[in-house]
Amino acid sequence: MESVDYLLLADMVTVIHTALIVGILLGILVSVRYKRFRPIEALFLLLAILIWSLYSGCPLTYLEDFLRTSAGHSTALSQAGFIPFYFNKWFGFFVTNREITIATYITAAFFFVISMEWMGPYAHLEIVKIRRAFVRSKVD
């Protein structure tokens, strides 16, 4: 029976996790230039935030921490969070998990709002209908 190389698996999770983060950030830049990609980018951001919120962190961070702990390496990865941990490790730049969370929520909200631009004619009509119904109910 072969032994599992937990460090190799943890490194693979790190690469995949980093690629996903970079992909989302590049997607933001692409969607700024090309409006047709905004709904797709907004969907990816909202999906990432939904998963992040449901698990109180990214499951990939927990998986990597588990694999590193299984290999006998103690890390503060789960407590610090993926981005703060590796920003400090790779770049010597300290950022808190709270700052990353706030920046992520603001970015996601911003791109969700601008992604709705393509729905403009439909969304604006519905907003007008809701506003009219609200005004009528106040008058009655």
Residue pairs with C-beta under 8 A, 6 or more apart in sequence:
4 70
5 71
6 67
6 68
6 70
6 71
7 67
7 68
7 71
7 73
9 67
10 64
10 67
10 68
10 71
13 60
13 63
13 64
13 67
14 64
14 86
16 60
17 58
17 60
17 61
17 64
17 82
18 86
20 48
20 60
21 82
21 83
24 41
24 44
24 45
24 48
27 37
27 40
27 41
27 44
28 41
28 45
28 107
28 111
30 37
30 41
31 37
31 38
31 40
31 41
31 42
31 111
31 115
35 117
35 118
36 118
38 111
38 114
38 115
38 117
38 118
39 115
39 118
41 111
41 115
42 108
42 111
42 112
42 114
42 115
43 115
45 107
45 108
45 111
45 112
46 108
46 112
48 104
48 108
49 104
49 105
49 108
51 58
51 59
52 58
52 104
55 62
57 78
57 81
58 81
58 82
60 82
61 77
61 78
61 81
61 82
62 78
64 77
64 82
65 75
65 77
65 78
68 74
68 75
68 77
69 75
75 85
76 85
77 85
80 88
80 97
81 97
81 100
83 95
83 97
83 100
84 94
84 95
84 96
84 97
84 99
84 100
87 93
87 94
87 95
88 94
88 95
116 123
